[in-house]
Amino acid sequence: MEDKQAFFSIKKWSQDDQPREKLRDKGKASLSDAELVAILIGSGSRNESAVSLCQRILASVDHNLSELGKLSIKQLTAFKGIGEAKAISILAAMELGRRRRGEEALERKKVTSSVSVFELMQPIIGELEHEEFWIVYLNNSNKVIQKIQLSKGGITGTLVDVRLVLKNALELGATGLILVHNHPSGTLNPSEADKQITNKLKRASESLDIKVLDHVIVTEKAYFSFADESLL
């Protein structure tokens, strides 16, 4: 027998009406509250789409998300098409939103010098016995957007994917990069390979108006900065 709940499954909607694809292609801000809740429940009932069902649920609380979060499982399951699992999904999402509002916005660390890069990355890679290559992505205020491990290798070195570095930069909206890797041997002298990858990334980034601000080699107790040594 045909699954009635699957009749209005999001997967069966036309491409333009699928909230998941809309979020992916147009961004989360483009979705209505009902469309966002519809993603949580996935399907409506045989005679009602997920979005229509969610519009009805929201109308019952005057389209107020705070009031939606106060509904009980019993109150939500009173709507045809909402079972216990869907009700729990809605309440879990509402609770995450409430907790998010209660937290202070993350204060992004600002990179002001090579010393601040060392202090940022030494606890992460300074004492490792293998080599790792990281990229620190910065916004136009030189504040850290994200730190991403690009590669992990043996003591002989790592492999760096330039395309991946720039893909991440574009997705994050970064305007500056800092390359960071560790030397488990303790030596601070950059190798020829270190210099080559720095120049390669610098040239590639310039075409996208993204600046490579530094390349810092980190050991347990010290560091080497390409910018400080005028090697950029």
N, C-alpha and C positions, 0 to 999 in steps of 0.2 A: 504493500500500500504506500502511496506517495506520502512523504514526510510533509505534513502541513506547514510546519515551522520553516521548511526550506523554500516554500513557495515564493516568499518575498525576500529571500537571501540576498545580501548585498552583491554577491557574485553574479546574480542573474540580472542585475540592473544594467541599463545602457551605460556606456563608458562615461557620459557626461553626468550621470546621476550617482556615481559611485563615490561616496565620501572618502574612502581610503585613497583612491586614485587622485581625487581632487586635492586632498591634503598633500600628497606626494608631488603633484605637478604644479599646484598653485600656492602651496604654503598653508600652514595651520590657521592663519588669520582669515583665510577666505571662507572658512566653514562657519555655518550657523551653529548655535548651541545644540539644536536638534540633530544636526548632521554629526557633530562630535559624539553625542550620546549614542547615536545610531551605530557608530563604529564600535562602541563598547558592546552593544547587544547583538550586532551582526545580522539579525533578521527580525521581521515582524510576525504577523499572523497571516493566515491564508488570504484574508481580505484587506490587509493593511500593510503598507511598507514600513520598514524600520523607522524611516524619517518621520512619516505621518504619525506613527505610534509615539515617537519621542516628542513630537510637537504637542500631542494630546497630553502627555505626562507633564510637560513643561507648562502648558496652559493651566493645569490644575493647581500649580503653585505660582501663578501669575508671572511665569517666565523668570523666576528668581532662583538662581543656582544655589544660593545659601539655603533656601527653603527646600529645594530638591534634596540636598544633603541631609535634611532632617527627617525625611520620610523613612518609615520602617520597611523592612522586607515585606511584611504583610500588606502594607499600603501599596507598595510597588507591584506586588504579584496580583493585586486586584485588577490590574490592567490586563486585558486579554493579550497574550503574546509575550508577557513578562513572567518567566518562571523564576524559581529561586536563584539559579545560577546567574541569570541576567541581572536580577535585583542586587545580588551581591557585587557583581562587577560595577554597577552604577555607584553603589555606596562606597566601594573601595576607591574609585576614581574621585568621588567628591571629598573623601577623607584626605587623599593625597593633596588635592587642591587646597583644602583647609590648612594642612600642615605646611604647605609651601608658603602660604600667605603669612604664617606665623614665624617663618624664618627670615632672618635678615639677608639682604642681597649679598652675594659673595663679593668681597672686596678683592679685585684683581691686583696682583702684585705688579709693581712697576719696575722695569729694568732700567737702571740708571747708569750702570757701568759693568765692566767685566767681573768685578767683585760680586755684584748682585747676581750675575749668572752663576758664578761658582757657588754661592750660598744657596741658590735655588736647586742646583743639580747635584752638588756633591753628596747630599744624603741619599740620592737615588742611585748614582752610578760610581761614586768615588771609591768605594771599597770592594767593587766586584772583581772577580778573578777572570772574567771574560770581558770582551769589548762590546760595547753597545753604542749605537749612533742615534741621537735624539734630535728632534727639531722643536724649538720653542717658537710658537707663533704669537706675534704681537699685533695690537691694533695701532691706530695712528697716534696714540698717546704713549706708545711703548709699554702698554700694559699687557700682561700675559693672557692670551685667549685660551691657549691649550698647550700642553707638552705632550708630544707623541714620540714613542719609540719607533724608529724607522727600521732598524735592523739590529740583529743580535748575532754575534759571531764568536769565533775562537780568539785566541790571543794573537793570531796573525792578522786579524783585521775583520772588517765588515763590508757588506755590499750595500750601496746606496742607490735607491731608485728615484731619480730626479723627477720623473713624471708624477710619482706618488706624492712627493713633497709639494709640488705645485698644485696638484689636484686638491690636496688637503687645505692648502693656503686659500684657494678660491672658494672652497666650500665654507671655510671659517670666516671669510672676509678679512683675512690678515693682510697687513701692508708691510710687515717686516718679519724677517726670519733670523733666528740665531741657531747656528749649527753647534751641537755639543756632542763630544764623545770622550770616552775615558781611555786611558793607557794603563792597563793593569800592571805593566812592567815598572811604572813609576816615572818613566822618562817623560820630559815635557817637550822634547823637540818634535816638531811636526814632520811627518814623513812626506815623501814626494806624493804619495797617494792622497794624503790629507790636503796638500796644496792643490792637487788636481781637482779633487771633488769640490773644494771650496770655489775655485774659479769656474768650474762647470755649472754649479748651482747659481753662482752670482750672475753669469751670462744669461742663463735660462730665466732667472727671476726678473731681470731688468726688462725683458720683453713684455712682461705683464705688470710693470710698474710696482714690483715688489722688491724691497731692498734686503739684501743679506747684510745684516748689521755687524755680525761677528761670527767667528768660529772659535769655540773655547774647548781646549783639551783639559780634561779634569783628571787629577790623581787624588790620592787619599788626603793629601795635605796642601796641595798647591795646584796652580792652573797656568795655562798658556793662552793668551788672547791674540788672535790674528789682527784684530783692530788696534790693540795697544802697540803691537809690533809693526804696524803699517804694512801688513801683508794683504790687505783687502783692496 
